[in-house]
Amino acid sequence: MGERYVPNPKHKLPWQPGARGTLCPKQADGEKLFRTATQDPDHPGKRYNTDGDQAYCAQSGNVFDEDGNELWHGYPVNWRNVPAVVQRAWIADGRIPRLRLRG
């Protein structure tokens, strides 16, 4: 048992009828972003990552596959939606410059 990233079609073009969700850039590598994400210390079912230009959130659906793996999906978020503790860790690690958070 482990975790598995499963892309959600509501975040890809073409948008699904009736679906709501932010659109992921074509170049976004959801699997890699998920594997290297920082867990939100206040919400264990959420993790955050960045490619340097965009912030992303991975979220557990509390759903499991037939092998017992917990299924996660991800989507782009605004910088202001990334918890401050995660932002500070990224700045300290040199993953993003402080100025990035102003955009």
KOLLUM-253418 format. One line per field, with one value per residue: residue number from 1; chain; y, x, z of N, C-alpha, C in turn. Coordinates in Angstrom, 1 decimal. Example, Ala and Ser with C-alpha at 12.3 -4.5 7.8 and 13.67 -1.06 7.14 Angstrom:
seq <- c(1, 2)
mol <- c(A, A)
nY <- c(-5.7, -2.2)
nX <- c(13.2, 12.8)
nZ <- c(7.8, 7.1)
caY <- c(-4.5, -1.1)
caX <- c(12.3, 13.7)
caZ <- c(7.8, 7.1)
cY <- c(-3.3, 0.0)
cX <- c(13.2, 12.9)
cZ <- c(7.8, 7.9)
***
This chain:
seq <- c(1, 2, 3, 4, 5, 6, 7, 8, 9, 10, 11, 12, 13, 14, 15, 16, 17, 18, 19, 20, 21, 22, 23, 24, 25, 26, 27, 28, 29, 30, 31, 32, 33, 34, 35, 36, 37, 38, 39, 40, 41, 42, 43, 44, 45, 46, 47, 48, 49, 50, 51, 52, 53, 54, 55, 56, 57, 58, 59, 60, 61, 62, 63, 64, 65, 66, 67, 68, 69, 70, 71, 72, 73, 74, 75, 76, 77, 78, 79, 80, 81, 82, 83, 84, 85, 86, 87, 88, 89, 90, 91, 92, 93, 94, 95, 96, 97, 98, 99, 100, 101, 102, 103)
mol <- c(A, A, A, A, A, A, A, A, A, A, A, A, A, A, A, A, A, A, A, A, A, A, A, A, A, A, A, A, A, A, A, A, A, A, A, A, A, A, A, A, A, A, A, A, A, A, A, A, A, A, A, A, A, A, A, A, A, A, A, A, A, A, A, A, A, A, A, A, A, A, A, A, A, A, A, A, A, A, A, A, A, A, A, A, A, A, A, A, A, A, A, A, A, A, A, A, A, A, A, A, A, A, A)
nY <- c(-1.2, 2.2, 5.4, 7.0, 9.0, 10.4, 11.8, 14.3, 14.6, 17.0, 19.1, 19.4, 20.2, 19.2, 21.0, 19.2, 18.6, 20.5, 20.3, 21.7, 23.4, 24.4, 25.0, 23.0, 23.7, 22.6, 21.7, 20.8, 18.5, 16.3, 14.0, 14.1, 16.5, 15.8, 13.8, 15.2, 17.0, 19.3, 18.6, 19.9, 21.1, 21.5, 20.3, 17.2, 15.9, 17.4, 18.7, 20.7, 22.2, 23.6, 24.7, 26.7, 28.8, 28.5, 27.6, 24.6, 22.3, 19.2, 16.9, 14.6, 12.2, 10.7, 8.1, 4.8, 2.5, -0.8, -2.1, -0.9, 1.5, 4.9, 7.4, 10.4, 13.7, 16.6, 20.2, 23.6, 26.4, 29.7, 31.7, 32.8, 30.9, 28.9, 27.6, 29.7, 28.6, 26.7, 28.3, 29.8, 27.7, 27.0, 29.4, 29.5, 27.2, 27.9, 27.4, 29.1, 32.7, 35.3, 37.4, 36.2, 35.5, 37.7, 37.9)
nX <- c(0.8, 0.4, 0.9, -0.6, -0.5, -3.0, -4.0, -6.6, -9.1, -10.6, -8.8, -7.5, -7.1, -9.4, -11.7, -13.9, -17.5, -19.4, -17.5, -15.5, -12.6, -9.1, -7.0, -4.4, -1.0, 0.3, 2.9, 3.2, 4.4, 2.7, 3.1, 5.8, 5.8, 4.0, 5.5, 7.6, 6.5, 5.7, 4.4, 1.4, 1.5, -0.7, -2.8, -3.0, -3.9, -3.2, -0.7, 2.0, 3.6, 6.0, 6.9, 8.6, 7.5, 4.7, 2.4, 1.3, -1.2, -1.5, -4.0, -5.5, -8.0, -9.2, -9.7, -9.1, -7.2, -7.6, -5.4, -4.9, -3.7, -3.5, -5.3, -4.3, -4.7, -3.8, -3.6, -3.3, -2.7, -3.2, -0.5, -1.0, -2.6, -0.9, 0.3, 1.8, 3.9, 4.9, 5.6, 7.7, 9.6, 10.2, 11.5, 13.6, 15.0, 15.8, 14.2, 12.3, 12.3, 11.8, 10.4, 8.8, 6.4, 4.9, 3.6)
nZ <- c(0.0, -0.8, -2.2, -5.0, -7.9, -9.8, -12.6, -13.0, -15.4, -15.4, -15.2, -17.5, -21.0, -23.6, -21.6, -19.5, -20.0, -17.8, -15.8, -13.3, -12.6, -12.2, -15.0, -15.9, -17.0, -20.1, -20.0, -17.4, -15.1, -13.5, -12.0, -11.1, -9.7, -7.7, -6.4, -5.3, -3.6, -0.9, 2.2, 3.7, 6.9, 8.5, 7.2, 6.4, 4.1, 2.0, -0.3, -1.5, -4.3, -6.6, -9.8, -10.1, -11.5, -11.3, -8.7, -7.2, -6.0, -4.4, -3.8, -1.6, -2.4, -0.6, -1.5, -2.6, -4.6, -6.1, -5.1, -2.7, -2.7, -1.9, -3.7, -5.4, -6.7, -8.6, -9.0, -10.4, -8.2, -6.8, -5.6, -3.1, -1.9, -1.0, 1.9, 4.4, 5.9, 4.2, 2.0, 3.2, 3.7, 1.0, 0.2, 1.9, 1.1, -1.4, -3.5, -4.6, -5.3, -2.9, -4.1, -6.0, -4.7, -4.7, -7.1)
caY <- c(0.0, 3.4, 6.5, 7.0, 10.2, 10.1, 13.1, 14.5, 15.3, 18.4, 20.1, 19.3, 20.5, 20.1, 20.8, 18.2, 19.3, 20.5, 20.2, 22.9, 23.2, 25.2, 24.3, 22.8, 24.0, 21.4, 21.2, 20.4, 17.0, 16.1, 12.9, 14.6, 17.5, 15.1, 13.0, 16.1, 18.1, 19.6, 18.4, 21.0, 20.5, 21.6, 19.5, 16.0, 15.5, 18.4, 18.9, 21.8, 22.2, 24.7, 24.5, 27.9, 29.8, 28.2, 26.8, 23.5, 21.6, 17.8, 16.6, 13.2, 12.1, 9.6, 7.0, 3.9, 1.6, -2.2, -2.5, -0.2, 2.8, 6.2, 8.2, 11.8, 14.5, 17.9, 21.3, 24.8, 27.3, 31.0, 31.7, 33.1, 29.7, 28.1, 28.0, 30.5, 27.8, 26.1, 29.4, 30.1, 26.6, 27.1, 30.5, 29.0, 26.1, 28.5, 26.9, 30.3, 33.9, 36.0, 38.3, 35.3, 35.4, 39.0, 37.9)
caX <- c(0.0, 1.2, 0.2, -0.5, -1.0, -3.9, -4.5, -8.0, -9.4, -11.2, -7.8, -6.8, -7.9, -10.5, -12.5, -15.1, -18.7, -19.9, -16.4, -14.9, -11.2, -8.1, -6.4, -2.9, -0.2, 0.6, 4.2, 3.2, 4.6, 2.0, 3.7, 7.0, 5.4, 3.5, 6.5, 8.6, 5.7, 5.8, 3.1, 0.9, 1.5, -2.0, -3.8, -2.2, -4.4, -2.8, 0.7, 2.2, 4.9, 6.1, 7.9, 9.3, 6.6, 3.4, 2.2, 0.4, -1.6, -2.0, -5.0, -6.0, -9.4, -9.6, -10.1, -8.1, -7.4, -7.7, -4.2, -4.8, -2.9, -4.3, -5.2, -4.2, -4.7, -3.3, -4.1, -2.6, -3.3, -2.5, 0.6, -1.6, -3.2, 0.1, 0.5, 2.9, 5.0, 5.5, 6.3, 9.0, 10.5, 10.7, 12.4, 14.9, 15.6, 16.2, 13.3, 11.7, 12.7, 10.7, 9.6, 7.9, 5.2, 4.2, 3.0)
caZ <- c(0.0, -0.9, -2.8, -6.5, -8.5, -10.9, -13.2, -13.2, -16.7, -15.3, -15.2, -18.8, -22.2, -23.5, -20.4, -19.6, -19.8, -16.4, -14.9, -12.8, -12.1, -12.8, -16.1, -15.8, -18.2, -20.8, -19.6, -16.0, -14.8, -12.2, -11.2, -10.5, -8.8, -6.5, -5.6, -4.6, -2.9, 0.6, 2.9, 4.5, 8.2, 9.1, 6.5, 5.9, 2.8, 0.9, -0.5, -2.4, -5.0, -7.6, -10.9, -10.2, -12.1, -10.9, -7.5, -7.4, -4.8, -4.6, -2.7, -1.5, -2.5, 0.4, -2.4, -2.7, -5.7, -5.7, -4.4, -1.4, -2.8, -1.8, -4.9, -5.2, -7.9, -8.4, -9.8, -10.1, -7.2, -6.6, -4.6, -1.8, -1.4, -0.5, 3.3, 4.7, 6.4, 3.0, 1.3, 3.9, 3.4, -0.3, 0.1, 2.6, 0.3, -2.6, -4.6, -5.2, -4.7, -2.2, -5.0, -6.7, -4.0, -4.9, -8.4)
cY <- c(1.2, 4.6, 6.5, 8.3, 9.8, 11.4, 13.1, 15.2, 16.7, 19.5, 20.1, 19.8, 19.3, 19.9, 19.9, 19.0, 19.3, 20.5, 21.6, 22.6, 24.1, 24.4, 24.2, 23.1, 22.6, 20.8, 20.7, 18.9, 16.7, 15.0, 13.4, 15.6, 16.9, 14.4, 13.9, 17.2, 18.1, 19.4, 19.6, 20.5, 20.6, 20.8, 18.3, 15.6, 16.5, 18.5, 20.0, 21.7, 23.4, 24.2, 25.7, 29.1, 29.7, 27.4, 25.8, 22.9, 20.2, 17.5, 15.1, 13.2, 11.2, 8.4, 6.1, 3.0, 0.2, -2.7, -1.8, 1.1, 3.9, 7.0, 9.7, 12.4, 15.9, 19.0, 22.6, 25.7, 28.7, 30.9, 32.0, 31.9, 28.7, 28.5, 28.7, 29.7, 27.1, 27.1, 29.7, 29.0, 26.7, 28.2, 30.1, 28.0, 26.7, 28.0, 28.1, 31.6, 34.5, 36.8, 37.5, 35.4, 36.7, 38.9, 37.1)
cX <- c(0.9, 0.3, 0.4, -1.2, -1.8, -4.4, -6.0, -8.3, -10.0, -10.1, -7.0, -7.7, -8.3, -11.2, -13.7, -16.4, -19.1, -18.8, -15.9, -13.5, -10.3, -7.4, -4.9, -2.2, 0.2, 2.0, 4.3, 3.4, 4.0, 2.6, 4.9, 6.7, 4.8, 4.6, 7.5, 7.8, 6.0, 4.5, 2.7, 0.8, 0.2, -3.1, -3.0, -2.7, -4.1, -1.2, 0.9, 3.6, 4.9, 7.1, 8.7, 8.5, 5.2, 3.4, 1.2, 0.0, -2.0, -2.9, -5.4, -7.5, -10.0, -10.2, -8.9, -8.3, -7.5, -6.5, -4.0, -4.1, -3.9, -4.2, -5.2, -4.3, -4.2, -3.8, -3.3, -3.4, -2.5, -1.5, 0.0, -2.3, -2.2, 0.3, 1.8, 4.1, 5.7, 6.2, 7.7, 10.0, 11.0, 11.7, 13.7, 15.7, 16.1, 15.3, 12.6, 12.3, 11.5, 9.8, 8.6, 6.5, 4.4, 3.4, 1.7)
cZ <- c(0.0, -1.4, -4.3, -7.0, -9.7, -11.4, -13.3, -14.5, -16.6, -15.3, -16.5, -19.9, -23.0, -22.2, -20.5, -19.4, -18.3, -15.4, -14.5, -12.3, -12.8, -13.9, -15.9, -17.1, -18.8, -20.3, -18.1, -15.9, -13.5, -11.4, -10.4, -9.4, -7.5, -5.7, -4.8, -3.8, -1.4, 1.2, 3.7, 5.9, 8.9, 8.4, 5.8, 4.5, 1.7, 0.9, -1.5, -3.0, -6.0, -8.6, -11.1, -10.7, -11.6, -9.6, -7.8, -6.0, -5.2, -3.4, -2.8, -1.7, -1.5, -0.4, -2.6, -3.9, -5.2, -5.0, -3.1, -1.5, -2.7, -3.1, -4.7, -6.6, -7.6, -9.3, -9.4, -9.0, -7.3, -5.5, -3.2, -1.2, -0.8, 1.0, 3.6, 5.1, 5.2, 2.2, 1.9, 3.7, 2.0, -0.5, 0.8, 1.8, -1.1, -3.8, -5.3, -4.5, -3.9, -3.1, -5.8, -6.0, -4.2, -6.2, -8.4)
***
